[in-house]
Amino acid sequence: MQTMTKAPSSTVQSRRILLTGASSGIGYQAAVRMHRAGHQLILPCRDRSTATATLKKLSEETAQHQQERSPVSAPVMDLADLESIKHCADELLRIGQPIDTLILNAGLQYTGAAKAQLSSQGYELTIAVNHLGHQALSIRLLPLLDEGRSPRVVVTASEVHDSNSPGGRFGKPSGLGDLTGLKTGAGFEMIDGSSNFNADKAYKDSKLCNVLFARELARRLSLRSTQIPVLAWAPGLVIPRSSGGFFRYSRRYNEWGQRVFSLVVRDLLRISESTENAGSLLSRLATDQSLSTSPFSYRSNRLDGPGKHRFEEANVSKEAQDNNLAKSLWEVSAELIGLPTELPPASVSQC
């Protein structure tokens, strides 16, 4: 586990925060802001080289803002590999430091691909990374959240989970059906069992899974009488100016299409959100105590005109409100990731 450590400033009420997807995009911008504020960060990265580069970049960018920087570690964890997740979680459990905020933010999309890619366990890659990997990680790390100070879970979803949203209406809409594909296990391409792979719909479906998972996690946590609120959010249409990050997979299949799309949406129509602003919102969700007042909440960074967004509580889609679907998705997913459907009992009383 790679680490850069200096004692945090005594003036900061530091939180220990684990953030997935911190090597680029929204996650990286949130990490910069939280590190500057003196929070202790755990930033799992998919491989050693990414971990090294992330720590180096973060150190250089925050060097002028802190004289005493808080601890940051970057363990290797590939969300596309359940064994890698287990190995990382086991090491964190061995170390035993509480986690105050768990941010499930990492995501990928490879729109334009004609064929499905598969994870190490044979699951369609979008669902494996965006949903299954995060469910596995959160369940394994629950004992550390139990010991955290005013703990919370933050889940990065998207408005495209809703087929009636502006983004959700473009292309094939999200829809999980009765989870026929997911129930078949290794080799499935679409959750609803469709034999025609569609990368854009797979991404929308994964974001619907994010909301359903967040709601079901909140319900199950409430049943064990633990005060761990779950905050789901939609950052808006975020288009980074760099070539990496979220769009790195899509550009493999449709680079010029992505470039034209980014130019029109970001620079001409000005309807996208910047990674910097979205990162600030994610940082706030992770640390602002006033936002964690209910077991589950959903907020959306809605477009309010060219170059303007409004961040507010919102309703999730009708399908995302389906309690039976949320329960079924949790149970099928638990079987695929090889973990019990029931959460373990709370290990300690919450602070």
N, C-alpha and C positions, 0 to 999 in steps of 0.2 A: 504494500500500500504506500503510494507516494504521498508525502506530506510536506507542507511548508508551515512552520509554527513559530509564532511569537505571541506573547501574552496579550489578550485583548485589553482595551482601555477600561479602566475602572469606572468610567462615566457611562458605559454602555451596558444595558441589561441584555447580555448576549443570549441568543437562542442557538441551539445546535440544530442545524437544518440539513437534511439530506435532499438533494435535488437531482433528478435525472434529466438528461438532455442539457447539461450545462456547458458542453463544449462549443456551442454555437447558438445563434438566434436568440429567442426570448430567454431561454435558460441561462445563456451566458450573460446577457444584460442584467438579468435578475441577480446572478451571482456577483457581478461587479458591485451593484448597489448594496447588496446585503453584506458583502465583505467590507466595503467602505464604512458601513454602519457598525461594524464590529461583531457581526454574528459569526459563529463557528460553522464552517461548511464541510459537508461530505458530498463530493461530486463524482459519483461513479461514471467511468468512461468505458467505452466498448473495448479498448485495447490499450496497451502500455504507451504507445506513441501518442495517442490522443490524450491520455492522462498527462503525460509530460508537457505537451504543447499547451494544454489548457491551464495548468498551473503556472507555466512560464508567462503566458499572455496575461493571466489574471494578476500576477505579481507585478508585472510591468505597468499595467493600466491603473493599478490602485496605489502604486508606490508613493505618489505625491499627495495622497489624501489621508494617509494614516502614518503616524510615527510608530505606533505599536499595532501591528496587524494581528488579527485573530487567526486561530488555527484553521488550515484548509487541508483536506486530504482528498486524494483522487484514486480510490480503489478501482481495479479493473472489474467491470461487470458488463456482459453483453446481454441485453434484454431479449435478443433472439435465441438465447441458449439458457434453458431452465437450469442446467447444471452450473453455469457461470453465476446465475442469480443466487443459487443455493450456496455456492462457495463464498461469494461476497457477503451474503447475509450471515452465514455461519461465522465468518471472521469478525463482523461487526458485533454479533452476539457474544463472541468470545471476549472482545475488548470490553463490552458491557456499558458503554457510555449511553445515557438516555438520548432519545431523539425528541425534540420539541415540535418540529414541523417536518412532515414527510411530504415532499412535492413530487407528484407523479406527472411529469411534464414532457418527457421524451416522446417523440413521434416521428413517423416517417410516412412518406407517400411517394409512390413511383408511377404517377399518372403517365399514360402513354405506352406502358408495357403491355404486350399482347399476351404474355404468359405469366402465371403466378410464380412468385418466388417463395421458397419454403424456409422455415426456421430450422435450427438444428434438430428439433424433434419432429419435423415434417408438417408444421402448421403454416398456413398462409402468412407471409411475413408481416403484413400490415397489422393483422389481428394479433399475431404473436408478440410483436413489440409494443404496439399501442395499448393493448388490453391484457392479454394473458400474462405477459411478463410483469406488468404492474400489479396485477392481482397477486401473483406469486410473491413479489417483493413485499407488498404491504402486509400480507398474512405472516410471512416469516419474521418481519421486523416489529410486529405488534407488541411483543414484550418490551422492547425499547421505547415505544410510544407510550405504553402504560406507565413507564417511569419518568416520562418527560414532564416539563413544567408547562401547564396549560396547553397540552398537545393538540395538534390538529393535523388533518390531511387535506392537501390541496390537489385537485385534479384538473389538468388542462384539457378541456373538451373543445368544442367548436359549434358555432351556430349551424353548421351544415348537418349536424345530427337531426335537425328539424327540416323535413321536406318542404315546409311552408316558408322557410326563411329565404332571403335573397340568394345566398350561396347554395342552399339546399335544393332550390328549384332548378339550378343549372345542371344539366346532365341527368343521369339516372338518380332517383332519390334514394335515401337510406331506407332500409327495411330488413329486419332480421327474420321475418317469417316465423316458423316454429323451430328455428335453429337446426334445421335438418342437416346442413353441411357441417356445422360445428359438432353435432352429435356423432358424425361418422369418424371423427378423430383424424389421425395423421393422413395427409393427402388432400384434405378439403381445400377448395379454392374460394368459395363464397359461403358465408355463414348461413344464408337462406337455402343452400343446396343447389343453387343455379350452376349449370355446367358451363356457362359462358363467363369467363373471368373478366371483370371490369375493375381496373385499379382505382378509378375515381370513386366508384361505389364502395369498394372495399374500405377506402379511407373514411367515407361518410359513415359506413356501418361501424367502424372502429370508434368513431366519436360518439355514436349512439351508445355503444357498449360502455364508453367512459362514463356517460351520465347515468346509465342504468346501474353500473357497478358502484358509482359514488352513492347513489340513493340506497342501494342494498347494503353497502358497507355501513352507512349511517344507521340504517334500521337494525342491523345485527349488533353494532356497538351499543345502541340504546338498550337492546335486550339484555346485555351483560352489565348494564348500569354504569358505563364508563363515559366520562365527559370528554369525548374526542369528536369534536365537530368535523364534518366533511364539507369542504367548500369546492364546488365545481365552477368553472368559469369558461367563457368563450372570449379569446383575445381579439376577435375581429380578423379581417383579412390582412395578415402580416406578411409583407414581402421584403426580405432583406436585400441590401444592396450588394452584398458579397455573393460569390458563386457557391459557397458552401451551405451548411446548415440544412434547414428543412427541405429545400428544393434540390439537394445534391443528388437524390435518387431519380427524381423526375427528369432532370437535365440529361441523364444518360440516354433517355429515350426520345426526348423532344426538346433539345436545347434551344433551338431558335424559337419554337413556339412559346417556351417559358420566358425567353427574353422579351419577345414582343408583348406578351401578356403583362409582364412586369412593367414595361415602359408605359403602356396604355393606362393600366390600373393605378400604378403608383405615381407616375409623373404627369400624366395628362388629365385623367379624371380625378386624381387625388382622393380615392375612396379607400385606400389601404391604410393600415396602421404601421408605424415604424416599430422596429424591434426594440428600440430604446424605450418608447412609451409603454409598449406591452410588457417589457421587462420590469419597468417601474410598478406596473399594476400587479405583476406576479410577486414582486418583493413585498408589496403592501399586503397582499393576501396571506403571505407567509408570516408576517410579523405584527400586523395591526390587530390588537385585541378586540377592538370594537366590531370587527367583522365576523367574529366567531361566536355568535349569540344563539344559534339554533343548531340542532343536530345535522341538518342538511340545508344548504343554500346554493343557489345558482345565480351567477352574475354574468352579464353580457356587455361587451364593449361595443356598443351599437353605433353605426354610422349616423351622424347628425348633420351631414352636409359635407361638401368637399373640404378635406383637411380637418374635419371636426368629428370627435367621437364622444359618446356619453356612456359612462360605466355605471350600470345600475342593476338591481335585482330584476330577474326576469323569470318567465315560466318556461319550463322545458317542454319538448314536443309531447303530443298525445301518446305516442308510442313509448317515449321515455318515462311516462307516468304509469305505465302498466306494471303493477306490482308483481303479478304472476310471471311476466316476462323477465323482470329483474331477478326474481328468485330462481327461475329456471336457468338464466344465463349464468348466475353465480355458481349453481350446482354443476352444470355441465363443464364450466371453465375449471372449477376445482378438480374435477375428475381428470381433465386434460393436463393440468399442471401437477397432478399427483399429491394434492393436499386435501385435508378433511374439509367437508362443507361447513362444519360448525367452527366458529371462532374459539380459540382457547380461552379459558377463564382469565379474568383480569388478574395480573400478577401483583399489583400494589394499588393502594388508594391514590387517586389523582391529586396532584398538588394544586 
